[in-house]
Structures are given as C-alpha cells and as structure tokens.
C-alpha cells in the first residue's frame, strides 16, 4: 500500500472509530440509575409489592438503560416525607400516595382518595379522561416534580377500634390514626387525628398512644398486626372507596430521559395499576376470615351513621374549597365528571 493510500485509510479508520465512540458515548449517556424511595415496606402485600413491581418493571422493560433501585422506608428519607427530597433532586423518585403530601398542599388529598367518592373504575376514568391527571401534573410541576399515576387499590377498612362503636358519641375523645380528607370528617365527631406511616402504627396502638387506627385493606392491615390489639374492625371504607398511588420523579431527571424511556415509565405504571387492583381484590376475603378466627368482630356501619359521616363530609368539603383554590378547581372537575357519569353508572351496572 502506498503512503498516500495508507494515510487515507488511517484517516477513514479514525473517523469510523470516532463515530463508534461517539455513538457509544451517546448510548452510555442515556443510561440512567435512579434511587427510588418507597413509602411502603417492600414485603408488604399489595402496597409494598406494587412499589417493587414498578421499579422492577421499568428496569426490565428498559433493558437496564433506566434502572430504579428500590429503597425501603427510612433508608433514604422517612416513610411519608418524600415530597421535598424529590423536588430538590436529593432523591430521583418516590412511590407513595398523594395524601402523604397534604402538608405541602391539602388539595393533593383529592388525588389519593375522596370520602364517599368514586369506585376504582370511575376514579381512574376521571383521572385519565376527565381532567384529574392534567391538574395533578400541573400542580406537582410547580415544585419541579413529574407526577405519574401508578397504582390503585379498592375499598379499605374504615377503622380498627379497641371498643365497639355503638353511637357517634363513642367517637368523642378518641385518638386515632386517620388518613387524608377522611381525617377532617372524623374530627367533626371529636376524634383527635394524626397521620402515621404504616410501620409506626402498631407500636402506637400497642402502647396506647392512639386508641384506634385505619390504614388500608384487610390483607395489608393483617400484616401490620392490628388484630392483636384491636378487636373491632369497621366497614365500609367510606373515606377510601378506592385509593390512588403515585410515582414521583424529579422533573429535570424525567425531562432528560428519552421518549422511549418516558413511554416505559408510563407503561410500567399502567401495568402496576392493574397489578395492584387485582392483587388487592384477590387477597381480602382470606384476611377477613383470618381476622374472624383471631377473635375480631367485623362490623358494618349502620345506614344512619354512614349518613352522618356523609353529612359531615359535605361540611368539610364546603369549608375546604373556600380556602384552597386548587381544591375548588379539583372538586368542580370531579363533581362535573361524576354528574355526567351517573347516567352510565345507574343504567350500566346492577344496583
């Protein structure tokens, strides 16, 4: 090979190598390794399983290009205190439920659960096709957070009590762990409420720091051991007929990933909605039978008491929308959707 031809060949090889290296560099630049805090312990049925599921799904579906590393509550931040760390970027992502963020804006509770609110199908329909998801996305973006609807569970128990509740007067003076908008309803009846993370509830109940609690579905409550210290379990979960979960991501991190990776995040969350809903529905009856075997009495609130809870809820929401513009906007959107949905609900479903 002549010297001139050798130079041209070397130059060509150099350019080719540069393109390969550049391409490799671009590919490497798209590989993301995110830390994901979970508000729920990884082994907790439905909730913890859902958090693990979405992290594993995103990692697997991306072929490892986008990896979410699951961290237990407390490993990075306290269980429910993940909003500010995601906002600041000190953690990349967190799995929880919007009701844990009410200290930042009480209106977030509407994206978690609404007393006497919609069942799972109606709730998801409003979020996806009635404007709920758009409002949530805009609100979180104010604080540099990307919101993702990422799970749902069906009705919860409405409380574990040491003593039977025969009248509304029996609620007066109780100290109770209670979640979200329903807590404000209970306060109307003289209950002193506080929000505790799942892992903190049993010790508080056992030590007498609280007299009663609600947390979640029977199968989840079973794993937390409430039946050991409170023998009266009440239904229906008027405060949470369905509950939404969220995957929050530091917005600059989310904006930096590829469109394919964004699609994977949405796809994994959609899959997790189905997983958590069906997993939850399939696990409750065995847990309820277990509780009965352990001496728990399962109660159903009377129609009269449910009517009083609903009356108090209407007072709560009337007060809330007077002082919070976001709550006012969300409530108007949800109510308009539910009004339109009525013709389908009343004619399409068995009563």
C-alpha positions as YAML, in Angstrom:
chain: A
units: angstrom
residues:
- id: 1
  name: UNK
  ca: [0.00, 0.00, 0.00]
- id: 2
  name: UNK
  ca: [1.38, 3.41, -0.97]
- id: 3
  name: UNK
  ca: [1.97, 6.03, 1.70]
- id: 4
  name: UNK
  ca: [-0.83, 8.31, 0.42]
- id: 5
  name: UNK
  ca: [-3.33, 5.48, 0.29]
- id: 6
  name: UNK
  ca: [-2.26, 4.36, 3.80]
- id: 7
  name: UNK
  ca: [-2.86, 7.88, 5.15]
- id: 8
  name: UNK
  ca: [-6.34, 7.98, 3.63]
- id: 9
  name: UNK
  ca: [-7.15, 4.54, 5.05]
- id: 10
  name: UNK
  ca: [-5.91, 5.51, 8.52]
- id: 11
  name: UNK
  ca: [-7.90, 8.72, 8.42]
- id: 12
  name: UNK
  ca: [-11.02, 6.82, 7.40]
- id: 13
  name: UNK
  ca: [-10.48, 4.31, 10.18]
- id: 14
  name: UNK
  ca: [-10.01, 7.17, 12.61]
- id: 15
  name: UNK
  ca: [-13.25, 8.82, 11.56]
- id: 16
  name: UNK
  ca: [-15.09, 5.49, 11.80]
- id: 17
  name: UNK
  ca: [-13.68, 4.85, 15.25]
- id: 18
  name: UNK
  ca: [-14.69, 8.35, 16.29]
- id: 19
  name: UNK
  ca: [-18.26, 7.76, 15.13]
- id: 20
  name: UNK
  ca: [-18.38, 4.46, 17.01]
- id: 21
  name: UNK
  ca: [-17.00, 6.05, 20.15]
- id: 22
  name: UNK
  ca: [-19.39, 8.97, 19.86]
- id: 23
  name: UNK
  ca: [-22.31, 6.62, 19.35]
- id: 24
  name: UNK
  ca: [-21.23, 4.56, 22.32]
- id: 25
  name: UNK
  ca: [-20.91, 7.71, 24.39]
- id: 26
  name: UNK
  ca: [-24.42, 8.83, 23.44]
- id: 27
  name: UNK
  ca: [-25.80, 5.43, 24.35]
- id: 28
  name: UNK
  ca: [-24.00, 5.48, 27.67]
- id: 29
  name: UNK
  ca: [-25.28, 8.99, 28.36]
- id: 30
  name: UNK
  ca: [-28.85, 7.71, 28.11]
- id: 31
  name: UNK
  ca: [-28.34, 5.07, 30.76]
- id: 32
  name: UNK
  ca: [-29.91, 6.24, 34.00]
- id: 33
  name: UNK
  ca: [-29.55, 4.89, 37.54]
- id: 34
  name: UNK
  ca: [-32.22, 6.28, 39.86]
- id: 35
  name: UNK
  ca: [-32.78, 5.80, 43.56]
- id: 36
  name: UNK
  ca: [-36.46, 5.21, 44.33]
- id: 37
  name: UNK
  ca: [-37.76, 5.68, 47.86]
- id: 38
  name: UNK
  ca: [-40.82, 3.69, 48.83]
- id: 39
  name: UNK
  ca: [-43.34, 4.83, 51.43]
- id: 40
  name: UNK
  ca: [-44.19, 1.16, 51.97]
- id: 41
  name: UNK
  ca: [-42.02, -1.74, 53.05]
- id: 42
  name: UNK
  ca: [-41.13, -3.93, 50.10]
- id: 43
  name: UNK
  ca: [-42.60, -7.08, 51.63]
- id: 44
  name: UNK
  ca: [-45.97, -5.51, 52.48]
- id: 45
  name: UNK
  ca: [-48.68, -7.16, 50.42]
- id: 46
  name: UNK
  ca: [-50.17, -5.05, 47.59]
- id: 47
  name: UNK
  ca: [-48.61, -1.68, 48.56]
- id: 48
  name: UNK
  ca: [-45.01, -2.76, 49.00]
- id: 49
  name: UNK
  ca: [-45.36, -5.30, 46.22]
- id: 50
  name: UNK
  ca: [-46.63, -2.55, 43.94]
- id: 51
  name: UNK
  ca: [-43.66, -0.34, 44.69]
- id: 52
  name: UNK
  ca: [-41.24, -3.18, 43.98]
- id: 53
  name: UNK
  ca: [-43.18, -4.17, 40.88]
- id: 54
  name: UNK
  ca: [-42.96, -0.79, 39.21]
- id: 55
  name: UNK
  ca: [-39.23, -0.44, 39.94]
- id: 56
  name: UNK
  ca: [-38.51, -3.91, 38.59]
- id: 57
  name: UNK
  ca: [-40.75, -3.42, 35.54]
- id: 58
  name: UNK
  ca: [-39.10, -0.17, 34.48]
- id: 59
  name: UNK
  ca: [-35.65, -1.72, 34.87]
- id: 60
  name: UNK
  ca: [-36.59, -4.86, 32.92]
- id: 61
  name: UNK
  ca: [-38.56, -3.12, 30.15]
- id: 62
  name: UNK
  ca: [-35.71, -0.69, 29.50]
- id: 63
  name: UNK
  ca: [-33.16, -3.48, 29.29]
- id: 64
  name: UNK
  ca: [-31.29, -1.84, 32.13]
- id: 65
  name: UNK
  ca: [-30.99, 1.52, 30.40]
- id: 66
  name: UNK
  ca: [-33.24, 3.02, 33.09]
- id: 67
  name: UNK
  ca: [-32.73, 1.37, 36.45]
- id: 68
  name: UNK
  ca: [-34.80, 2.16, 39.54]
- id: 69
  name: UNK
  ca: [-33.22, 0.92, 42.74]
- id: 70
  name: UNK
  ca: [-35.83, 0.30, 45.42]
- id: 71
  name: UNK
  ca: [-35.12, 1.70, 48.90]
- id: 72
  name: UNK
  ca: [-37.14, 0.78, 51.98]
- id: 73
  name: UNK
  ca: [-38.86, 3.46, 54.09]
- id: 74
  name: UNK
  ca: [-36.27, 5.26, 56.19]
- id: 75
  name: UNK
  ca: [-33.27, 4.15, 54.14]
- id: 76
  name: UNK
  ca: [-33.11, 7.48, 52.31]
- id: 77
  name: UNK
  ca: [-35.85, 9.58, 53.90]
- id: 78
  name: UNK
  ca: [-38.65, 8.94, 56.42]
- id: 79
  name: UNK
  ca: [-41.57, 6.92, 55.04]
- id: 80
  name: UNK
  ca: [-44.04, 9.66, 54.11]
- id: 81
  name: UNK
  ca: [-41.60, 12.59, 53.83]
- id: 82
  name: UNK
  ca: [-40.52, 12.22, 50.23]
- id: 83
  name: UNK
  ca: [-42.01, 15.29, 48.53]
- id: 84
  name: UNK
  ca: [-39.22, 17.79, 49.24]
- id: 85
  name: UNK
  ca: [-36.38, 15.33, 48.51]
- id: 86
  name: UNK
  ca: [-37.87, 14.55, 45.08]
- id: 87
  name: UNK
  ca: [-38.50, 18.25, 44.46]
- id: 88
  name: UNK
  ca: [-34.90, 19.17, 45.24]
- id: 89
  name: UNK
  ca: [-33.42, 16.19, 43.42]
- id: 90
  name: UNK
  ca: [-31.77, 14.71, 46.52]
- id: 91
  name: UNK
  ca: [-33.60, 11.53, 45.54]
- id: 92
  name: UNK
  ca: [-34.63, 10.74, 41.98]
- id: 93
  name: UNK
  ca: [-38.01, 9.13, 42.56]
- id: 94
  name: UNK
  ca: [-40.51, 8.00, 45.17]
- id: 95
  name: UNK
  ca: [-43.50, 5.68, 45.29]
- id: 96
  name: UNK
  ca: [-46.33, 6.59, 47.64]
- id: 97
  name: UNK
  ca: [-49.76, 8.18, 47.63]
- id: 98
  name: UNK
  ca: [-50.64, 11.87, 47.20]
- id: 99
  name: UNK
  ca: [-52.36, 12.07, 50.58]
- id: 100
  name: UNK
  ca: [-48.93, 11.99, 52.18]
- id: 101
  name: UNK
  ca: [-48.21, 15.39, 50.60]
- id: 102
  name: UNK
  ca: [-51.01, 17.40, 52.22]
- id: 103
  name: UNK
  ca: [-48.51, 19.34, 54.32]
- id: 104
  name: UNK
  ca: [-47.42, 20.95, 51.03]
- id: 105
  name: UNK
  ca: [-50.93, 21.45, 49.63]
- id: 106
  name: UNK
  ca: [-54.11, 19.99, 51.10]
- id: 107
  name: UNK
  ca: [-55.53, 19.64, 47.59]
- id: 108
  name: UNK
  ca: [-53.19, 16.71, 46.91]
- id: 109
  name: UNK
  ca: [-55.54, 14.57, 49.01]
- id: 110
  name: UNK
  ca: [-58.05, 14.55, 46.14]
- id: 111
  name: UNK
  ca: [-55.61, 12.53, 44.03]
- id: 112
  name: UNK
  ca: [-55.38, 9.89, 46.76]
- id: 113
  name: UNK
  ca: [-58.94, 9.20, 47.99]
- id: 114
  name: UNK
  ca: [-62.23, 11.08, 48.30]
- id: 115
  name: UNK
  ca: [-64.77, 10.30, 51.05]
- id: 116
  name: UNK
  ca: [-67.95, 8.83, 49.58]
- id: 117
  name: UNK
  ca: [-66.07, 9.12, 46.33]
- id: 118
  name: UNK
  ca: [-65.79, 7.06, 43.18]
- id: 119
  name: UNK
  ca: [-65.00, 3.39, 42.94]
- id: 120
  name: UNK
  ca: [-61.84, 2.37, 41.08]
- id: 121
  name: UNK
  ca: [-63.25, 2.43, 37.54]
- id: 122
  name: UNK
  ca: [-64.87, 5.83, 37.89]
- id: 123
  name: UNK
  ca: [-61.87, 7.30, 39.69]
- id: 124
  name: UNK
  ca: [-59.42, 6.15, 37.02]
- id: 125
  name: UNK
  ca: [-61.74, 7.40, 34.28]
- id: 126
  name: UNK
  ca: [-61.83, 10.87, 35.83]
- id: 127
  name: UNK
  ca: [-58.07, 10.94, 36.28]
- id: 128
  name: UNK
  ca: [-57.28, 9.81, 32.74]
- id: 129
  name: UNK
  ca: [-60.16, 11.24, 30.72]
- id: 130
  name: UNK
  ca: [-61.89, 13.78, 32.96]
- id: 131
  name: UNK
  ca: [-59.03, 16.17, 33.65]
- id: 132
  name: UNK
  ca: [-57.75, 14.90, 37.01]
- id: 133
  name: UNK
  ca: [-54.36, 13.77, 35.77]
- id: 134
  name: UNK
  ca: [-53.74, 17.06, 33.99]
- id: 135
  name: UNK
  ca: [-54.46, 19.06, 37.15]
- id: 136
  name: UNK
  ca: [-52.22, 16.81, 39.24]
- id: 137
  name: UNK
  ca: [-49.38, 17.04, 36.72]
- id: 138
  name: UNK
  ca: [-49.57, 20.84, 36.70]
- id: 139
  name: UNK
  ca: [-49.62, 21.09, 40.49]
- id: 140
  name: UNK
  ca: [-46.60, 18.86, 41.03]
- id: 141
  name: UNK
  ca: [-44.67, 20.57, 38.24]
- id: 142
  name: UNK
  ca: [-44.79, 23.81, 40.27]
- id: 143
  name: UNK
  ca: [-42.30, 22.15, 42.60]
- id: 144
  name: UNK
  ca: [-40.14, 20.52, 39.94]
- id: 145
  name: UNK
  ca: [-41.82, 17.11, 40.24]
- id: 146
  name: UNK
  ca: [-43.17, 14.86, 37.50]
- id: 147
  name: UNK
  ca: [-46.37, 13.13, 38.64]
- id: 148
  name: UNK
  ca: [-47.25, 9.64, 37.42]
- id: 149
  name: UNK
  ca: [-50.48, 7.82, 38.31]
- id: 150
  name: UNK
  ca: [-49.01, 4.44, 39.22]
- id: 151
  name: UNK
  ca: [-51.38, 2.23, 41.23]
- id: 152
  name: UNK
  ca: [-54.83, 1.82, 42.73]
- id: 153
  name: UNK
  ca: [-56.45, -0.26, 45.43]
- id: 154
  name: UNK
  ca: [-60.13, -0.90, 46.03]
- id: 155
  name: UNK
  ca: [-62.02, -0.18, 49.31]
- id: 156
  name: UNK
  ca: [-60.30, -0.10, 52.66]
- id: 157
  name: UNK
  ca: [-61.47, -0.86, 56.15]
- id: 158
  name: UNK
  ca: [-62.66, 2.27, 57.92]
- id: 159
  name: UNK
  ca: [-61.05, 1.52, 61.25]
- id: 160
  name: UNK
  ca: [-59.78, -0.76, 63.99]
- id: 161
  name: UNK
  ca: [-61.11, 0.03, 67.46]
- id: 162
  name: UNK
  ca: [-60.38, -1.41, 70.87]
- id: 163
  name: UNK
  ca: [-64.02, -0.95, 71.88]
- id: 164
  name: UNK
  ca: [-67.23, -1.31, 69.90]
- id: 165
  name: UNK
  ca: [-68.58, 1.95, 68.49]
- id: 166
  name: UNK
  ca: [-72.33, 1.88, 69.10]
- id: 167
  name: UNK
  ca: [-73.08, 5.58, 68.65]
- id: 168
  name: UNK
  ca: [-71.32, 8.62, 67.31]
- id: 169
  name: UNK
  ca: [-70.80, 9.77, 70.90]
- id: 170
  name: UNK
  ca: [-68.44, 6.82, 71.36]
- id: 171
  name: UNK
  ca: [-66.02, 8.53, 68.97]
- id: 172
  name: UNK
  ca: [-65.59, 11.62, 71.13]
- id: 173
  name: UNK
  ca: [-62.15, 11.94, 72.67]
- id: 174
  name: UNK
  ca: [-60.56, 9.08, 70.73]
- id: 175
  name: UNK
  ca: [-57.02, 9.46, 69.49]
- id: 176
  name: UNK
  ca: [-56.87, 7.87, 66.06]
- id: 177
  name: UNK
  ca: [-54.53, 7.48, 63.14]
- id: 178
  name: UNK
  ca: [-56.52, 8.61, 60.12]
- id: 179
  name: UNK
  ca: [-55.61, 9.45, 56.55]
- id: 180
  name: UNK
  ca: [-56.46, 12.21, 54.13]
- id: 181
  name: UNK
  ca: [-59.73, 14.05, 53.79]
- id: 182
  name: UNK
  ca: [-61.50, 11.49, 55.96]
- id: 183
  name: UNK
  ca: [-59.50, 12.70, 58.96]
- id: 184
  name: UNK
  ca: [-61.27, 16.04, 58.80]
- id: 185
  name: UNK
  ca: [-64.61, 14.22, 58.88]
- id: 186
  name: UNK
  ca: [-63.63, 12.27, 61.99]
- id: 187
  name: UNK
  ca: [-62.57, 15.49, 63.70]
- id: 188
  name: UNK
  ca: [-66.15, 16.72, 63.31]
- id: 189
  name: UNK
  ca: [-67.11, 13.96, 65.77]
- id: 190
  name: UNK
  ca: [-64.49, 14.83, 68.38]
- id: 191
  name: UNK
  ca: [-61.74, 12.47, 67.22]
- id: 192
  name: UNK
  ca: [-58.16, 13.68, 67.56]
- id: 193
  name: UNK
  ca: [-56.43, 12.50, 64.38]
- id: 194
  name: UNK
  ca: [-52.82, 12.13, 63.35]
- id: 195
  name: UNK
  ca: [-51.12, 10.72, 60.27]
- id: 196
  name: UNK
  ca: [-48.62, 7.94, 60.95]
- id: 197
  name: UNK
  ca: [-46.62, 5.89, 58.48]
- id: 198
  name: UNK
  ca: [-47.62, 2.24, 58.26]
- id: 199
  name: UNK
  ca: [-44.70, 0.91, 60.28]
- id: 200
  name: UNK
  ca: [-45.34, 3.35, 63.13]
- id: 201
  name: UNK
  ca: [-48.98, 2.45, 63.72]
- id: 202
  name: UNK
  ca: [-48.78, -0.85, 65.61]
- id: 203
  name: UNK
  ca: [-46.36, 0.41, 68.29]
- id: 204
  name: UNK
  ca: [-48.55, 3.49, 68.85]
- id: 205
  name: UNK
  ca: [-51.66, 1.32, 69.10]
- id: 206
  name: UNK
  ca: [-49.98, -1.20, 71.42]
- id: 207
  name: UNK
  ca: [-48.59, 1.49, 73.73]
- id: 208
  name: UNK
  ca: [-51.87, 3.39, 73.84]
- id: 209
  name: UNK
  ca: [-50.56, 6.50, 72.12]
- id: 210
  name: UNK
  ca: [-53.58, 6.07, 69.86]
- id: 211
  name: UNK
  ca: [-56.88, 4.36, 70.65]
- id: 212
  name: UNK
  ca: [-57.81, 3.33, 67.12]
- id: 213
  name: UNK
  ca: [-56.49, 3.33, 63.58]
- id: 214
  name: UNK
  ca: [-57.28, 2.91, 59.94]
- id: 215
  name: UNK
  ca: [-54.64, 2.15, 57.38]
- id: 216
  name: UNK
  ca: [-55.64, 0.04, 54.42]
- id: 217
  name: UNK
  ca: [-57.27, -3.14, 53.16]
- id: 218
  name: UNK
  ca: [-57.74, -6.17, 55.46]
- id: 219
  name: UNK
  ca: [-54.86, -8.12, 53.88]
- id: 220
  name: UNK
  ca: [-52.49, -5.19, 54.40]
- id: 221
  name: UNK
  ca: [-53.77, -4.49, 57.92]
- id: 222
  name: UNK
  ca: [-53.30, -8.18, 58.74]
- id: 223
  name: UNK
  ca: [-49.57, -7.98, 58.03]
- id: 224
  name: UNK
  ca: [-49.28, -4.96, 60.30]
- id: 225
  name: UNK
  ca: [-50.87, -6.91, 63.16]
- id: 226
  name: UNK
  ca: [-53.69, -4.58, 64.19]
- id: 227
  name: UNK
  ca: [-55.91, -7.57, 65.05]
- id: 228
  name: UNK
  ca: [-53.67, -8.33, 68.02]
- id: 229
  name: UNK
  ca: [-54.64, -5.18, 69.92]
- id: 230
  name: UNK
  ca: [-57.94, -4.01, 68.38]
- id: 231
  name: UNK
  ca: [-60.78, -6.50, 68.02]
- id: 232
  name: UNK
  ca: [-63.41, -4.38, 66.27]
- id: 233
  name: UNK
  ca: [-62.95, -3.80, 62.53]
- id: 234
  name: UNK
  ca: [-65.40, -1.49, 60.73]
- id: 235
  name: UNK
  ca: [-66.65, -1.37, 57.14]
- id: 236
  name: UNK
  ca: [-67.31, 0.01, 54.57]
- id: 237
  name: UNK
  ca: [-64.34, 2.27, 53.96]
- id: 238
  name: UNK
  ca: [-66.47, 5.34, 53.33]
- id: 239
  name: UNK
  ca: [-63.36, 7.51, 53.47]
- id: 240
  name: UNK
  ca: [-61.47, 5.50, 50.83]
- id: 241
  name: UNK
  ca: [-63.62, 3.57, 48.39]
- id: 242
  name: UNK
  ca: [-60.53, 3.50, 46.20]
- id: 243
  name: UNK
  ca: [-57.04, 4.92, 46.67]
- id: 244
  name: UNK
  ca: [-54.53, 6.04, 44.04]
- id: 245
  name: UNK
  ca: [-50.78, 5.63, 44.20]
- id: 246
  name: UNK
  ca: [-48.11, 7.79, 42.63]
- id: 247
  name: UNK
  ca: [-44.61, 7.56, 41.24]
- id: 248
  name: UNK
  ca: [-42.98, 10.97, 41.63]
- id: 249
  name: UNK
  ca: [-39.81, 11.78, 39.69]
- id: 250
  name: UNK
  ca: [-37.50, 14.79, 39.94]
- id: 251
  name: UNK
  ca: [-38.67, 16.70, 36.86]
- id: 252
  name: UNK
  ca: [-35.24, 17.60, 35.41]
- id: 253
  name: UNK
  ca: [-34.31, 13.91, 35.63]
- id: 254
  name: UNK
  ca: [-37.55, 12.92, 33.91]
- id: 255
  name: UNK
  ca: [-37.17, 15.57, 31.21]
- id: 256
  name: UNK
  ca: [-33.65, 14.34, 30.43]
- id: 257
  name: UNK
  ca: [-34.59, 10.75, 29.53]
- id: 258
  name: UNK
  ca: [-35.58, 9.63, 26.05]
- id: 259
  name: UNK
  ca: [-39.14, 9.43, 24.76]
- id: 260
  name: UNK
  ca: [-38.80, 5.66, 24.80]
- id: 261
  name: UNK
  ca: [-37.84, 5.70, 28.47]
- id: 262
  name: UNK
  ca: [-40.77, 8.01, 29.25]
- id: 263
  name: UNK
  ca: [-43.07, 5.56, 27.48]
- id: 264
  name: UNK
  ca: [-41.61, 2.72, 29.54]
- id: 265
  name: UNK
  ca: [-42.33, 4.62, 32.77]
- id: 266
  name: UNK
  ca: [-45.95, 5.16, 31.73]
- id: 267
  name: UNK
  ca: [-46.31, 1.56, 30.57]
- id: 268
  name: UNK
  ca: [-44.89, 0.18, 33.82]
- id: 269
  name: UNK
  ca: [-47.23, 2.38, 35.85]
- id: 270
  name: UNK
  ca: [-50.22, 1.28, 33.77]
- id: 271
  name: UNK
  ca: [-49.25, -2.33, 34.41]
- id: 272
  name: UNK
  ca: [-48.90, -1.59, 38.11]
- id: 273
  name: UNK
  ca: [-52.43, -0.16, 38.26]
- id: 274
  name: UNK
  ca: [-53.76, -3.50, 37.04]
- id: 275
  name: UNK
  ca: [-51.42, -5.48, 39.28]
- id: 276
  name: UNK
  ca: [-52.30, -3.64, 42.47]
- id: 277
  name: UNK
  ca: [-56.05, -3.60, 41.79]
- id: 278
  name: UNK
  ca: [-56.34, -7.31, 41.05]
- id: 279
  name: UNK
  ca: [-53.83, -8.33, 43.73]
- id: 280
  name: UNK
  ca: [-55.81, -6.37, 46.27]
- id: 281
  name: UNK
  ca: [-59.18, -7.71, 45.22]
- id: 282
  name: UNK
  ca: [-57.94, -11.29, 45.35]
- id: 283
  name: UNK
  ca: [-56.43, -11.14, 48.83]
- id: 284
  name: UNK
  ca: [-59.12, -9.66, 51.08]
- id: 285
  name: UNK
  ca: [-61.51, -12.49, 51.87]
- id: 286
  name: UNK
  ca: [-58.79, -14.75, 53.24]
- id: 287
  name: UNK
  ca: [-57.57, -11.94, 55.50]
- id: 288
  name: UNK
  ca: [-61.07, -11.22, 56.79]
- id: 289
  name: UNK
  ca: [-61.61, -14.90, 57.60]
- id: 290
  name: UNK
  ca: [-58.25, -14.94, 59.39]
- id: 291
  name: UNK
  ca: [-59.26, -11.94, 61.48]
- id: 292
  name: UNK
  ca: [-62.50, -13.64, 62.50]
- id: 293
  name: UNK
  ca: [-60.54, -16.72, 63.57]
- id: 294
  name: UNK
  ca: [-58.43, -14.46, 65.77]
- id: 295
  name: UNK
  ca: [-61.48, -13.08, 67.57]
- id: 296
  name: UNK
  ca: [-62.05, -9.93, 65.54]
- id: 297
  name: UNK
  ca: [-65.64, -8.79, 65.13]
- id: 298
  name: UNK
  ca: [-66.35, -7.41, 61.68]
- id: 299
  name: UNK
  ca: [-68.87, -4.56, 61.86]
- id: 300
  name: UNK
  ca: [-70.72, -2.66, 59.19]
- id: 301
  name: UNK
  ca: [-71.67, 0.94, 59.94]
- id: 302
  name: UNK
  ca: [-75.43, 1.46, 60.08]
- id: 303
  name: UNK
  ca: [-77.07, 3.45, 57.31]
- id: 304
  name: UNK
  ca: [-77.81, 6.14, 59.88]
- id: 305
  name: UNK
  ca: [-74.18, 6.51, 60.91]
- id: 306
  name: UNK
  ca: [-72.99, 6.49, 57.31]
- id: 307
  name: UNK
  ca: [-75.46, 9.28, 56.60]
- id: 308
  name: UNK
  ca: [-73.95, 11.30, 59.46]
- id: 309
  name: UNK
  ca: [-70.42, 10.72, 58.14]
- id: 310
  name: UNK
  ca: [-71.52, 11.88, 54.68]
- id: 311
  name: UNK
  ca: [-73.23, 14.96, 56.11]
- id: 312
  name: UNK
  ca: [-70.01, 15.86, 57.92]
- id: 313
  name: UNK
  ca: [-68.02, 15.29, 54.74]
- id: 314
  name: UNK
  ca: [-70.16, 17.77, 52.83]
- id: 315
  name: UNK
  ca: [-69.44, 20.32, 55.57]
- id: 316
  name: UNK
  ca: [-65.70, 19.59, 55.30]
- id: 317
  name: UNK
  ca: [-65.55, 20.00, 51.54]
- id: 318
  name: UNK
  ca: [-67.61, 23.21, 51.66]
- id: 319
  name: UNK
  ca: [-65.07, 24.66, 54.09]
- id: 320
  name: UNK
  ca: [-62.06, 23.39, 52.16]
- id: 321
  name: UNK
  ca: [-62.95, 24.87, 48.79]
- id: 322
  name: UNK
  ca: [-63.41, 28.29, 50.41]
- id: 323
  name: UNK
  ca: [-59.77, 28.47, 51.42]
- id: 324
  name: UNK
  ca: [-57.90, 26.49, 48.75]
- id: 325
  name: UNK
  ca: [-58.21, 27.41, 45.07]
- id: 326
  name: UNK
  ca: [-56.68, 24.13, 43.94]
- id: 327
  name: UNK
  ca: [-59.23, 22.18, 45.98]
- id: 328
  name: UNK
  ca: [-62.01, 24.28, 44.48]
- id: 329
  name: UNK
  ca: [-60.81, 23.57, 40.94]
- id: 330
  name: UNK
  ca: [-60.37, 19.84, 41.54]
- id: 331
  name: UNK
  ca: [-63.70, 19.44, 43.30]
- id: 332
  name: UNK
  ca: [-65.51, 21.22, 40.47]
- id: 333
  name: UNK
  ca: [-63.85, 18.94, 37.92]
- id: 334
  name: UNK
  ca: [-64.62, 15.77, 39.85]
- id: 335
  name: UNK
  ca: [-68.22, 16.74, 40.55]
- id: 336
  name: UNK
  ca: [-68.88, 17.61, 36.92]
- id: 337
  name: UNK
  ca: [-67.46, 14.27, 35.80]
- id: 338
  name: UNK
  ca: [-69.44, 12.30, 38.38]
- id: 339
  name: UNK
  ca: [-72.65, 14.06, 37.37]
- id: 340
  name: UNK
  ca: [-72.11, 13.06, 33.75]
- id: 341
  name: UNK
  ca: [-71.05, 9.55, 34.79]
- id: 342
  name: UNK
  ca: [-74.33, 8.98, 36.64]
- id: 343
  name: UNK
  ca: [-76.35, 8.01, 33.56]
- id: 344
  name: UNK
  ca: [-73.83, 5.28, 32.79]
- id: 345
  name: UNK
  ca: [-73.49, 4.13, 36.40]
- id: 346
  name: UNK
  ca: [-77.23, 3.90, 37.02]
- id: 347
  name: UNK
  ca: [-78.04, 2.13, 33.78]
- id: 348
  name: UNK
  ca: [-74.91, 0.14, 33.03]
- id: 349
  name: UNK
  ca: [-74.40, -1.53, 36.40]
- id: 350
  name: UNK
  ca: [-76.51, -3.75, 38.60]
- id: 351
  name: UNK
  ca: [-77.73, -1.95, 41.69]
...
